[in-house]
Amino acid sequence: MRARRRQYKSRRRSSSRPRNGRALILSGILFIFALTLAPPIKHYFTQKAQINSLRSQLASDRAALESARKDLELWKDPSYVKSQARERLHFVLPGERQYIVTGVEGDQANTNQTKVADQLPEGAPWYGRLIASITESGLK
């Protein structure tokens, strides 16, 4: 009877060892499989991100192109060109007089002058005002 028990115990022990070995081999295979698949999966997600980035850039470029086409259509109109020349370049038609008003209104008039320029006497030479203005801007 003892011999049978020993055989039974030895069978149990021998049967449990291959299971641990099988689990180890299976986990090793899964680990190698994961290492094999990791770089392609990483590249896949990187390329997906690049594709999404390029799609958004393409959409913004198309919007900019549409805006440029609208501007081009505006510039084909001779009256628009005349109005822009008058506004931006101060062009006048022959026979017209142009008046350019310099200076500003109200509170903005005081912002052009510096505190030092206000403190100098009225008859001070120009270079004195220049040096005072440079000195004050250097202190800010």
C-alpha contacts under 8 A as a table, 3 or more apart, distances in Angstrom:
res1	aa1	res2	aa2	distance
1	M	4	R	5.16
1	M	5	R	6.38
2	R	5	R	5.07
2	R	6	R	6.15
3	A	6	R	5.08
3	A	7	Q	6.17
4	R	7	Q	5.01
4	R	8	Y	6.04
5	R	8	Y	4.98
5	R	9	K	6.04
6	R	9	K	5.09
6	R	10	S	5.95
7	Q	10	S	5.05
7	Q	11	R	6.06
8	Y	11	R	5.08
8	Y	12	R	6.24
9	K	12	R	5.03
9	K	13	R	6.14
10	S	13	R	5.08
10	S	14	S	5.97
11	R	14	S	5.05
11	R	15	S	5.88
12	R	15	S	5.08
12	R	16	S	6.15
13	R	16	S	5.24
13	R	17	R	6.43
14	S	17	R	5.40
14	S	18	P	6.99
15	S	18	P	5.89
15	S	19	R	6.92
16	S	19	R	5.33
16	S	20	N	6.68
17	R	20	N	5.29
17	R	21	G	6.31
18	P	21	G	4.81
18	P	22	R	5.85
19	R	22	R	4.92
19	R	23	A	6.10
20	N	23	A	5.10
20	N	24	L	6.16
21	G	24	L	5.02
21	G	25	I	6.11
22	R	25	I	5.04
22	R	26	L	5.96
23	A	26	L	5.00
23	A	27	S	6.01
24	L	27	S	5.14
24	L	28	G	6.08
25	I	28	G	5.00
25	I	29	I	6.16
26	L	29	I	5.10
26	L	30	L	6.20
27	S	30	L	5.02
27	S	31	F	6.06
28	G	31	F	5.01
28	G	32	I	6.21
29	I	32	I	5.16
29	I	33	F	6.03
30	L	33	F	4.90
30	L	34	A	6.07
31	F	34	A	5.08
31	F	35	L	6.21
32	I	35	L	5.01
32	I	36	T	6.10
33	F	36	T	5.05
33	F	37	L	6.23
34	A	37	L	5.17
34	A	38	A	5.92
35	L	38	A	5.37
35	L	39	P	7.62
36	T	39	P	7.01
37	L	40	P	5.77
37	L	41	I	6.28
38	A	41	I	5.27
38	A	42	K	6.13
39	P	42	K	5.02
39	P	43	H	6.17
40	P	43	H	5.03
40	P	44	Y	6.07
41	I	44	Y	4.95
41	I	45	F	6.39
42	K	45	F	5.37
42	K	46	T	6.16
43	H	46	T	4.99
43	H	47	Q	5.99
44	Y	47	Q	5.24
44	Y	48	K	6.17
45	F	48	K	4.95
45	F	49	A	6.25
46	T	49	A	5.19
46	T	50	Q	6.32
47	Q	50	Q	4.93
47	Q	51	I	6.06
48	K	51	I	5.08
48	K	52	N	6.25
49	A	52	N	5.16
49	A	53	S	6.16
50	Q	53	S	5.00
50	Q	54	L	6.10
51	I	54	L	5.10
51	I	55	R	6.10
52	N	55	R	5.04
52	N	56	S	6.32
53	S	56	S	5.29
53	S	57	Q	6.23
54	L	57	Q	4.94
54	L	58	L	5.97
55	R	58	L	4.98
55	R	59	A	6.24
56	S	59	A	5.08
56	S	60	S	6.33
57	Q	60	S	5.16
57	Q	61	D	6.07
58	L	61	D	5.00
58	L	62	R	6.10
59	A	62	R	5.13
59	A	63	A	6.32
60	S	63	A	5.06
60	S	64	A	6.23
61	D	64	A	5.01
61	D	65	L	6.08
62	R	65	L	4.94
62	R	66	E	6.20
63	A	66	E	5.13
63	A	67	S	6.26
64	A	67	S	5.04
64	A	68	A	6.17
65	L	68	A	5.03
65	L	69	R	6.14
66	E	69	R	5.04
66	E	70	K	6.25
67	S	70	K	5.15
67	S	71	D	6.29
68	A	71	D	5.02
68	A	72	L	6.11
69	R	72	L	4.95
69	R	73	E	6.24
70	K	73	E	5.11
70	K	74	L	6.33
71	D	74	L	5.03
71	D	75	W	6.28
72	L	75	W	5.11
72	L	76	K	6.40
73	E	76	K	5.24
73	E	77	D	7.11
74	L	77	D	5.64
74	L	80	Y	6.60
75	W	78	P	7.28
75	W	80	Y	6.36
75	W	81	V	5.99
76	K	80	Y	7.92
76	K	81	V	7.71
77	D	80	Y	5.43
77	D	81	V	6.53
78	P	81	V	5.05
78	P	82	K	6.25
79	S	82	K	5.05
79	S	83	S	6.21
80	Y	83	S	5.08
80	Y	84	Q	6.14
81	V	84	Q	5.17
81	V	85	A	6.09
82	K	85	A	5.08
82	K	86	R	6.19
83	S	86	R	5.15
83	S	87	E	6.10
84	Q	87	E	5.02
84	Q	88	R	5.66
84	Q	89	L	7.54
85	A	88	R	5.47
85	A	89	L	5.12
85	A	90	H	6.42
85	A	91	F	5.71
86	R	89	L	5.77
86	R	90	H	4.60
86	R	91	F	4.59
86	R	92	V	6.34
87	E	90	H	5.60
87	E	91	F	7.63
92	V	96	E	6.15
92	V	97	R	7.19
92	V	98	Q	6.73
93	L	96	E	5.69
103	G	109	A	7.13
104	V	108	Q	6.03
104	V	109	A	5.37
105	E	108	Q	6.06
105	E	109	A	6.06
106	G	109	A	5.99
107	D	110	N	5.95
107	D	111	T	7.29
108	Q	111	T	5.32
108	Q	112	N	7.20
109	A	112	N	5.99
109	A	113	Q	7.72
110	N	113	Q	5.71
111	T	114	T	7.30
113	Q	117	A	6.50
113	Q	118	D	7.22
114	T	117	A	5.23
114	T	118	D	6.55
114	T	133	S	7.00
115	K	118	D	5.22
115	K	119	Q	6.53
116	V	119	Q	5.10
116	V	120	L	6.47
116	V	129	R	7.90
116	V	132	A	6.14
116	V	133	S	6.59
116	V	136	E	6.95
117	A	120	L	5.44
117	A	129	R	6.12
117	A	132	A	7.09
117	A	133	S	6.92
118	D	121	P	7.87
120	L	124	A	6.66
120	L	129	R	7.39
121	P	124	A	5.58
124	A	128	G	6.54
124	A	129	R	7.23
125	P	128	G	5.43
125	P	129	R	6.85
126	W	129	R	5.22
126	W	130	L	6.26
127	Y	130	L	4.82
127	Y	131	I	6.08
128	G	131	I	5.22
128	G	132	A	6.12
129	R	132	A	5.06
129	R	133	S	6.03
130	L	133	S	5.13
130	L	134	I	6.22
131	I	134	I	5.14
131	I	135	T	6.08
132	A	135	T	5.07
132	A	136	E	6.15
133	S	136	E	5.15
133	S	137	S	6.17
134	I	137	S	5.18
134	I	138	G	6.11
135	T	138	G	5.14
135	T	139	L	6.47
136	E	139	L	5.20
136	E	140	K	6.74
137	S	140	K	5.39
